[in-house]
Structure formats: C-alpha cells, structure tokens
Amino acid sequence: MEYLNAFLCGGILCAAGQILIDKTNLTPARILVGYVVGGVILGGLGLYKPLLDWGGAGASVPLTGFGYNLARGVREAVDESGWLGILTGGFTASAAGIGAAVLCAFLAALLFRPGDRR
C-alpha cells in the first residue's frame, strides 16, 4: 500500500504541474518555484506533514517536499538557536539534497559538453 500511496501522491503532484504547463502561460521555472513556495507554506502551516505521512516518497521527493524540508529546518533551528535559525535552519535541513544536486551538476558538466551545436 505504501508504494501505491507514493505513486498516487507523486502522480497527482506531477499531473497538477503538467496541467499548469498546458493550460496557463506560466513557465516551467515559475511552476517549480511555486511548488517550493507551496511546500514551505504548507509546511509552515502544519498541513504538509499529513500528506507526507500518507504519500511517503511521493510527497518528499518532489519540490514541494524540498520546500517542506526548508520550513521544518527553519522551525527547528529557530527553536534551538533563536532568530539566527532563520538564516541557518533551511540550509542545515536540506544540506544533503543541495550537496547531491551540486555534485550531480558538476559531474554532468564534466561528462557532457554544453553549448549550441550549430
């Protein structure tokens, strides 16, 4: 049942993004930023945790999960460090994901040659 829930949750999030791409004039970059901001807002309001409990990886892997992770990290850091946690909490909570993205981008830059092929 976990796999089905993850598939449904991730599929619904992806389908919503595809509908936004097809039916609006929003660029994919704006939609992705909207997903991150939506995850932060839902996480800050405490509404994303039930979705995460139900959807598992289907809710934690998309960009909404990244936004939720940022909000959770800031909340925990503010509880521990005070106002300084606003600046450090998001980076601390999402350091592994950001590090993996930077490493993958570096490896892709080494393996592939960017630029136009005119």
ROTI-321732 format. One line per 3 residues: number of its first residue (from 1); their letters; for each residue z, x, y of N, C-alpha, C, O. Coordinates in nm, 4 decimals, always signed. Atoms other than C-alpha are relative to their C-alpha. Layout:
<rs>
NUM> a> Z,X,Y,Z,X,Y,Z,X,Y,Z,X,Y | ...
</rs>
This chain:
<rs>
1> mey> +0.0000,+0.0820,-0.1195,+0.0000,+0.0000,+0.0000,+0.0000,+0.0869,+0.1267,-0.0546,+0.0474,+0.2297 | -0.0010,-0.0900,-0.1155,+0.0633,+0.2963,+0.2333,-0.1408,+0.0368,+0.0437,-0.1720,+0.0386,+0.1628 | +0.1367,-0.0401,-0.0320,-0.2999,+0.4027,+0.2098,-0.0774,-0.1146,+0.0641,-0.1547,-0.0930,+0.1574
4> lna> +0.0683,+0.1166,-0.0565,-0.4254,+0.0514,+0.2813,+0.0451,-0.0229,+0.1444,-0.0374,-0.0479,+0.2323 | -0.0509,+0.0186,-0.1362,-0.1988,+0.0183,+0.5857,-0.0541,+0.1069,+0.0945,-0.0935,+0.0767,+0.2071 | +0.0521,-0.1084,-0.0832,-0.3068,+0.3585,+0.7173,-0.1483,-0.0218,+0.0292,-0.1936,-0.0021,+0.1420
7> flc> +0.1430,+0.0258,-0.0184,-0.6729,+0.2703,+0.6629,-0.0225,-0.1139,+0.0987,-0.1079,-0.1036,+0.1868 | +0.0156,+0.1144,-0.0902,-0.6356,-0.0655,+0.8379,+0.0384,+0.0362,+0.1431,-0.0335,+0.0027,+0.2371 | -0.0470,-0.0357,-0.1341,-0.4385,+0.0738,+1.1316,-0.0989,+0.0940,+0.0689,-0.1399,+0.0687,+0.1822
10> ggi> +0.0967,-0.0929,-0.0577,-0.6724,+0.3686,+1.1906,-0.1343,-0.0650,+0.0232,-0.1999,-0.0381,+0.1238 | +0.1273,+0.0696,-0.0149,-0.9761,+0.1479,+1.1362,-0.0018,-0.0942,+0.1181,-0.1019,-0.1040,+0.1891 | -0.0080,+0.0912,-0.1138,-0.8589,-0.1071,+1.3896,-0.0048,+0.0777,+0.1315,-0.0722,+0.0366,+0.2260
13> lca> +0.0026,-0.0821,-0.1217,-0.7944,+0.1651,+1.6485,-0.1406,+0.0545,+0.0260,-0.1869,+0.0553,+0.1401 | +0.1360,-0.0524,-0.0162,-1.1383,+0.3173,+1.5857,-0.0988,-0.1110,+0.0348,-0.1880,-0.0911,+0.1173 | +0.0889,+0.1123,-0.0302,-1.3109,-0.0212,+1.5891,+0.0167,-0.0446,+0.1451,-0.0813,-0.0779,+0.2118
16> agq> -0.0234,+0.0367,-0.1401,-1.1476,-0.1030,+1.9227,-0.0686,+0.0995,+0.0927,-0.1278,+0.0599,+0.1931 | +0.0685,-0.1016,-0.0800,-1.2775,+0.2263,+2.0628,-0.1504,-0.0181,-0.0029,-0.2170,-0.0035,+0.0996 | +0.1444,+0.0197,+0.0108,-1.6265,+0.1567,+1.9322,-0.0452,-0.1231,+0.0783,-0.1513,-0.1218,+0.1406
19> ili> +0.0325,+0.1202,-0.0782,-1.6246,-0.1913,+2.0856,+0.0012,+0.0328,+0.1493,-0.0851,-0.0130,+0.2242 | -0.0045,-0.0400,-0.1411,-1.5196,-0.0379,+2.4193,-0.1228,+0.0823,+0.0377,-0.1770,+0.0662,+0.1471 | +0.1203,-0.0795,-0.0281,-1.8066,+0.2111,+2.3961,-0.1229,-0.0895,+0.0102,-0.2048,-0.0728,+0.1005
22> dkt> +0.1194,+0.0841,+0.0047,-2.0619,-0.0585,+2.3082,-0.0052,-0.1065,+0.1091,-0.1132,-0.1368,+0.1598 | -0.0015,+0.1177,-0.0870,-1.9523,-0.3394,+2.5411,+0.0393,+0.0276,+0.1441,+0.0298,-0.0618,+0.2282 | -0.0386,-0.0310,-0.1375,-1.8302,-0.1582,+2.8537,-0.0790,+0.1213,+0.0487,-0.1518,+0.1847,-0.0277
25> nlt> +0.0636,-0.1184,-0.0578,-1.9571,+0.1115,+3.0855,+0.0927,+0.1214,-0.0028,+0.0628,+0.2231,+0.0597 | -0.0934,-0.1122,+0.0084,-1.6591,+0.3357,+3.0026,-0.0612,+0.1128,-0.0818,-0.1258,+0.0894,-0.1839 | +0.0463,-0.1151,+0.0773,-1.7454,+0.6844,+2.8894,+0.0982,+0.0267,-0.1135,+0.2145,-0.0128,-0.1051
28> par> -0.0920,-0.0322,+0.1089,-1.6005,+0.8097,+2.5615,+0.1220,+0.0805,+0.0465,+0.2316,+0.0622,-0.0063 | -0.1133,-0.0789,-0.0499,-1.3834,+1.0575,+2.7558,+0.1050,-0.0899,+0.0641,+0.2248,-0.0683,+0.0453 | -0.0958,+0.0919,-0.0633,-1.2255,+0.7765,+2.9576,+0.0717,-0.0852,-0.1044,+0.1899,-0.1160,-0.0893
31> ilv> -0.0625,+0.0778,+0.1069,-1.1616,+0.5764,+2.6426,+0.1044,+0.0851,-0.0719,+0.2127,+0.0361,-0.1038 | -0.0961,-0.0885,+0.0668,-0.9925,+0.8756,+2.4786,+0.1234,+0.0211,+0.0866,+0.2356,+0.0198,+0.0361 | -0.1145,-0.0135,-0.0902,-0.7744,+0.9295,+2.7848,+0.0806,-0.1301,+0.0012,+0.2036,-0.1273,+0.0043
34> gyv> -0.0696,+0.1287,+0.0065,-0.6931,+0.5585,+2.7770,+0.0830,-0.0144,-0.1262,+0.1918,-0.0717,-0.1227 | -0.0771,+0.0037,+0.1245,-0.5835,+0.5919,+2.4145,+0.1266,+0.0842,+0.0115,+0.2332,+0.0415,-0.0327 | -0.1187,-0.0845,-0.0159,-0.3485,+0.8791,+2.5004,+0.1008,-0.0682,+0.0921,+0.2195,-0.0743,+0.0603
37> vgg> -0.0891,+0.0673,-0.0941,-0.2050,+0.6926,+2.8001,+0.0604,-0.1253,-0.0638,+0.1784,-0.1545,-0.0441 | -0.0536,+0.1168,+0.0707,-0.1713,+0.3773,+2.5900,+0.1090,+0.0378,-0.0985,+0.2096,-0.0323,-0.1096 | -0.1034,-0.0468,+0.0920,+0.0224,+0.5723,+2.3276,+0.1266,+0.0401,+0.0725,+0.2368,+0.0145,+0.0241
40> vil> -0.1173,-0.0381,-0.0799,+0.2515,+0.7138,+2.5972,+0.0740,-0.1245,+0.0472,+0.1965,-0.1313,+0.0379 | -0.0626,+0.1222,-0.0514,+0.3148,+0.3691,+2.7462,+0.0683,-0.0767,-0.1124,+0.1834,-0.1183,-0.0990 | -0.0611,+0.0727,+0.1127,+0.3724,+0.2009,+2.4095,+0.1188,+0.0764,-0.0574,+0.2177,+0.0158,-0.0986
43> ggl> -0.1122,-0.0797,+0.0476,+0.5941,+0.4897,+2.3016,+0.1182,-0.0074,+0.0948,+0.2327,-0.0162,+0.0505 | -0.1070,+0.0096,-0.0987,+0.7931,+0.4761,+2.6247,+0.0701,-0.1346,-0.0030,+0.1899,-0.1432,+0.0236 | -0.0589,+0.1338,+0.0081,+0.8486,+0.1037,+2.5816,+0.0635,-0.0290,-0.1355,+0.1273,-0.1327,-0.1538
46> gly> -0.0566,+0.0195,+0.1330,+0.9511,+0.1474,+2.2181,-0.0828,-0.0903,-0.0895,-0.0336,-0.1372,-0.1921 | +0.0849,+0.0900,+0.0774,+0.6588,-0.0580,+2.0880,-0.0876,+0.0727,-0.1017,-0.1434,+0.0093,-0.1911 | +0.0890,-0.0729,+0.0910,+0.4694,+0.2193,+1.9076,+0.0685,+0.0348,-0.1316,+0.0012,+0.0500,-0.2335
49> kpl> -0.0729,-0.0376,+0.1215,+0.7426,+0.3045,+1.6548,-0.0213,-0.1013,-0.1133,-0.0439,-0.0585,-0.2265 | +0.0281,+0.0932,+0.1104,+0.6989,-0.0216,+1.4549,-0.1427,+0.0147,-0.0545,-0.1642,+0.0026,-0.1751 | +0.1371,-0.0226,+0.0452,+0.3222,+0.0414,+1.4428,-0.0082,+0.1265,-0.0835,-0.0780,+0.1300,-0.1848
52> ldw> -0.0037,-0.1255,+0.0742,+0.3880,+0.3962,+1.3268,+0.0659,-0.0183,-0.1368,+0.0209,+0.0391,-0.2360 | -0.0666,+0.0272,+0.1284,+0.6256,+0.2719,+1.0569,-0.0917,-0.0765,-0.0945,-0.0901,-0.0529,-0.2153 | +0.0904,+0.0787,+0.0851,+0.3638,+0.0253,+0.9316,-0.1254,+0.0787,-0.0362,-0.1652,+0.0824,-0.1527
55> gga> +0.1303,-0.0625,+0.0212,+0.0452,+0.2298,+0.9747,+0.0041,+0.1439,-0.0466,-0.0981,+0.1956,-0.0917 | -0.0113,-0.1385,+0.0449,+0.1730,+0.5783,+0.8920,-0.1008,+0.0905,+0.0698,-0.1080,+0.0938,+0.1927 | +0.0978,-0.0941,-0.0553,-0.1036,+0.8365,+0.9374,-0.1103,-0.0718,+0.0780,-0.1724,-0.0114,+0.1655
58> gas> +0.0991,+0.0752,-0.0750,-0.3383,+0.5629,+1.0606,+0.0408,-0.0217,+0.1441,-0.0438,-0.0489,+0.2293 | -0.0498,+0.0135,-0.1371,-0.1173,+0.5396,+1.3703,+0.0368,+0.1342,+0.0611,+0.0347,+0.1485,+0.1834 | -0.0461,-0.1277,-0.0555,-0.0005,+0.9004,+1.4042,-0.1134,+0.0993,+0.0238,-0.0997,+0.1874,+0.1087
61> vpl> +0.1089,-0.0968,-0.0137,-0.3335,+1.0853,+1.3701,-0.0888,-0.0269,+0.1217,-0.1262,+0.0692,+0.1889 | +0.0853,+0.0218,-0.1184,-0.5438,+0.9117,+1.6428,+0.0696,+0.0424,+0.1296,+0.1878,+0.0767,+0.1295 | -0.0532,-0.0440,-0.1283,-0.4947,+0.9952,+2.0089,+0.1153,-0.0853,+0.0499,+0.1967,-0.0376,+0.1291
64> tgf> -0.1162,+0.0798,-0.0371,-0.2539,+0.7059,+2.0522,+0.1265,+0.0621,-0.0585,+0.2323,+0.0583,+0.0043 | -0.1136,-0.0686,+0.0610,-0.0239,+0.8929,+1.8147,+0.0386,+0.1249,+0.0773,+0.1568,+0.1580,+0.0860 | -0.0283,-0.1159,-0.0828,-0.0556,+1.2040,+2.0313,+0.0756,-0.0419,+0.1254,+0.1711,+0.0244,+0.1660
67> gyn> -0.0708,+0.0514,-0.1178,+0.0484,+1.0019,+2.3353,+0.1419,-0.0416,-0.0328,+0.2344,-0.0147,+0.0439 | -0.1347,+0.0382,+0.0435,+0.3426,+0.8565,+2.1447,+0.0859,+0.1238,-0.0218,+0.2031,+0.1256,+0.0159 | -0.0737,-0.1239,+0.0248,+0.4452,+1.2070,+2.0379,+0.0426,+0.0650,+0.1311,+0.1537,+0.1171,+0.1407
70> lar> -0.0362,-0.0532,-0.1314,+0.4376,+1.3229,+2.4008,+0.1175,-0.0776,+0.0601,+0.2127,-0.0172,+0.1096 | -0.1068,+0.0825,-0.0566,+0.6557,+1.0311,+2.5134,+0.1311,+0.0217,-0.0741,+0.2369,+0.0305,-0.0117 | -0.1206,-0.0223,+0.0800,+0.9015,+1.0838,+2.2278,+0.0611,+0.1356,+0.0325,+0.1828,+0.1476,+0.0463
73> gvr> -0.0489,-0.1335,-0.0325,+0.9269,+1.4551,+2.3049,+0.0665,+0.0062,+0.1360,+0.1702,+0.0706,+0.1518 | -0.0586,+0.0020,-0.1340,+0.9933,+1.3932,+2.6728,+0.1331,-0.0730,-0.0029,+0.2301,-0.0269,+0.0574 | -0.1250,+0.0760,+0.0078,+1.2577,+1.1313,+2.5931,+0.1115,+0.0840,-0.0623,+0.2233,+0.0872,-0.0109
76> eav> -0.1012,-0.0821,+0.0676,+1.4399,+1.3654,+2.3528,+0.0405,+0.1187,+0.0869,+0.1588,+0.1522,+0.0938 | -0.0315,-0.1159,-0.0837,+1.4160,+1.6641,+2.5898,+0.0816,-0.0391,+0.1224,+0.1685,+0.0369,+0.1652 | -0.0784,+0.0456,-0.1146,+1.5496,+1.4628,+2.8836,+0.1434,-0.0284,-0.0438,+0.2379,+0.0009,+0.0295
79> des> -0.1350,+0.0239,+0.0510,+1.8445,+1.3537,+2.6695,+0.0763,+0.1303,-0.0202,+0.1973,+0.1352,+0.0021 | -0.0647,-0.1285,+0.0264,+1.9159,+1.7185,+2.5808,+0.0146,+0.0863,+0.1248,+0.1214,+0.1428,+0.1485 | +0.0040,-0.0982,-0.1090,+1.8197,+1.9141,+2.8955,+0.0033,-0.0608,+0.1388,+0.0070,+0.0131,+0.2372
82> gwl> +0.0056,+0.0622,-0.1316,+1.8162,+1.6636,+3.1770,-0.1432,-0.0055,+0.0510,-0.2386,-0.0152,-0.0262 | +0.1306,+0.0170,-0.0636,+1.5299,+1.6477,+3.4240,-0.1001,+0.1086,-0.0371,-0.2207,+0.0855,-0.0293 | +0.0920,-0.1057,+0.0412,+1.3843,+1.9786,+3.3060,-0.0793,-0.0416,-0.1243,-0.1898,+0.0078,-0.1468
85> gil> +0.0676,+0.0488,+0.1194,+1.2930,+1.7986,+2.9825,-0.1289,-0.0738,+0.0278,-0.2143,-0.0853,-0.0601 | +0.1250,+0.0673,-0.0365,+1.0238,+1.6067,+3.1695,-0.1168,+0.0980,-0.0085,-0.2267,+0.0610,-0.0497 | +0.1053,-0.1007,+0.0002,+0.8260,+1.9301,+3.2001,-0.0201,+0.0654,-0.1361,-0.1313,+0.1069,-0.1686
88> tgg> +0.0083,-0.0764,+0.1248,+0.9031,+2.0818,+2.8596,-0.0099,-0.0860,-0.1254,-0.0614,-0.0398,-0.2272 | -0.0113,+0.0819,+0.1212,+0.9512,+1.7932,+2.6181,-0.1317,-0.0318,-0.0676,-0.1418,-0.0249,-0.1900 | +0.1300,+0.0341,+0.0579,+0.5890,+1.6928,+2.5702,-0.0652,+0.1173,-0.0694,-0.1248,+0.1028,-0.1761
91> fta> +0.0589,-0.1194,+0.0606,+0.4766,+2.0473,+2.5022,+0.0744,+0.0405,-0.1268,+0.0127,+0.0814,-0.2251 | -0.0793,-0.0364,+0.1171,+0.7609,+2.1130,+2.2608,-0.0312,-0.0914,-0.1173,-0.0463,-0.0448,-0.2303 | +0.0229,+0.0964,+0.1076,+0.6969,+1.7959,+2.0620,-0.1400,+0.0104,-0.0585,-0.1598,-0.0177,-0.1767
94> saa> +0.1377,-0.0021,+0.0474,+0.3227,+1.8479,+2.0364,-0.0571,+0.1410,-0.0108,-0.1790,+0.1582,-0.0140 | +0.0458,-0.1392,+0.0030,+0.3060,+2.2282,+2.0169,-0.0873,+0.0294,-0.1214,-0.1878,+0.0995,-0.1093 | +0.0784,-0.0268,+0.1210,+0.1765,+2.2327,+1.6592,-0.1405,-0.0580,+0.0124,-0.2378,+0.0087,-0.0230
97> gig> +0.1312,+0.0622,-0.0160,-0.1072,+1.9903,+1.7368,-0.0846,+0.0699,+0.1038,-0.2043,+0.0896,+0.0831 | +0.0736,-0.0703,-0.1040,-0.2049,+2.1686,+2.0565,-0.0425,+0.1379,-0.0501,-0.1548,+0.1816,-0.0253 | +0.0334,-0.1314,+0.0559,-0.1914,+2.5054,+1.8807,-0.1135,-0.0073,-0.1003,-0.2024,+0.0778,-0.1000
100> aav> +0.1074,+0.0165,+0.0979,-0.4099,+2.3800,+1.5963,-0.1331,-0.0290,+0.0691,-0.2371,+0.0211,+0.0263 | +0.1235,+0.0305,-0.0729,-0.6641,+2.2404,+1.8443,-0.0568,+0.1254,+0.0664,-0.1778,+0.1476,+0.0640 | +0.0459,-0.1231,-0.0642,-0.6804,+2.5702,+2.0338,-0.0571,+0.0963,-0.1038,-0.1618,+0.1571,-0.0815
103> lca> +0.0470,-0.0887,+0.1062,-0.7158,+2.7690,+1.7105,-0.1352,-0.0457,-0.0548,-0.2251,+0.0361,-0.0743 | +0.1278,+0.0516,+0.0510,-0.9935,+2.5418,+1.5799,-0.1119,+0.0189,+0.1018,-0.2246,+0.0509,+0.0642 | +0.1008,-0.0208,-0.1037,-1.1770,+2.5623,+1.9126,-0.0407,+0.1468,+0.0068,-0.1584,+0.1781,+0.0247
106> fla> +0.0298,-0.1432,-0.0018,-1.1510,+2.9418,+1.9070,-0.0877,+0.0380,-0.1193,-0.1850,+0.1119,-0.1043 | +0.0794,-0.0297,+0.1192,-1.2834,+2.9587,+1.5505,-0.1414,-0.0569,+0.0111,-0.2376,+0.0074,-0.0308 | +0.1324,+0.0594,-0.0185,-1.5698,+2.7239,+1.6355,-0.0823,+0.0829,+0.0985,-0.2029,+0.0994,+0.0803
109> all> +0.0714,-0.0837,-0.0959,-1.6588,+2.9425,+1.9337,-0.0457,+0.1308,-0.0629,-0.1497,+0.1851,-0.0256 | +0.0404,-0.1232,+0.0687,-1.6677,+3.2470,+1.7070,-0.1136,-0.0239,-0.0984,-0.2022,+0.0602,-0.1134 | +0.0964,+0.0271,+0.1062,-1.8750,+3.0823,+1.4360,-0.1328,-0.0535,+0.0510,-0.2368,-0.0273,-0.0096
112> frp> +0.1213,+0.0648,-0.0488,-2.1279,+2.8899,+1.6455,-0.0357,+0.0509,+0.1383,+0.0511,+0.0887,+0.2169 | +0.0465,-0.0480,-0.1298,-2.3372,+2.9892,+1.9413,-0.0241,-0.1195,+0.0917,-0.1150,-0.1986,+0.0664 | +0.0189,+0.1126,-0.0904,-2.3014,+2.7425,+2.2283,-0.1188,+0.0210,+0.0918,-0.1653,+0.1335,+0.1097
115> gdr> +0.1075,-0.0089,-0.0989,-2.5757,+2.6664,+2.4758,-0.1200,-0.0832,-0.0388,-0.1299,-0.1337,-0.1506 | +0.1231,+0.0755,+0.0217,-2.9099,+2.4944,+2.5104,-0.0942,+0.0781,-0.0884,-0.0954,+0.2012,-0.0880 | +0.1030,-0.0628,+0.0844,-3.1858,+2.5620,+2.2623,-0.1368,-0.0446,+0.0478,-0.2115,-0.1103,-0.0247
118> r> +0.1297,+0.0402,-0.0572,-3.4829,+2.5130,+2.4874,-0.1053,+0.1003,-0.0347,-0.2210,+0.0842,+0.0042
</rs>
